Amino acid sequence: MKSQPVHADLDLRERSEYFRGLLLIMAADGDLHEMEERLVREAVQPFGFSEEYIDESIHGILKNSHVSQEPPRFNSQTNAEIFLTHALDIAFADNELHENEEHWLRAAATANGIDLHWLREEIARRER
């Protein structure tokens, strides 16, 4: 599934939170899959983070206990929906939505004022 591009109006805090959130959903099932890693890289490429930083973050996420597990919050609902679309693509990269992933996605939607009906529809669309 091809996600929408990230909006350019994300400030530095939101870009960092976006990346952190994608790392968290990637690690939520306890495994790092090649497709998940590729999708994270594609999503954050426009942010200008160094390849070294991206590599270290991806490969360290399962071991780093200092990363906040709280969902990111965005200044616009549009950016929150784009984030959740990327996060859903990553969660379904292994063709299975794990319980931890679904729980975290619901928390992220709620934190950003996204109707859970929208999230359920997006999940159902991917499960077909």
Buried (B, 14 or more C-beta within 10 A) or exposed (E): EEBEEBBEEBEEEBBBBBBBBBBBBBBBBEEBBEBBBEBBBEBBEEBEBEEEEBEEBBEEBEEEEEBEEBBBBBEEEEBBBBBBBBBBBBBBBBEEBBEBBBEBBBEBBEBBEBEEEEBEEBBEEBEE
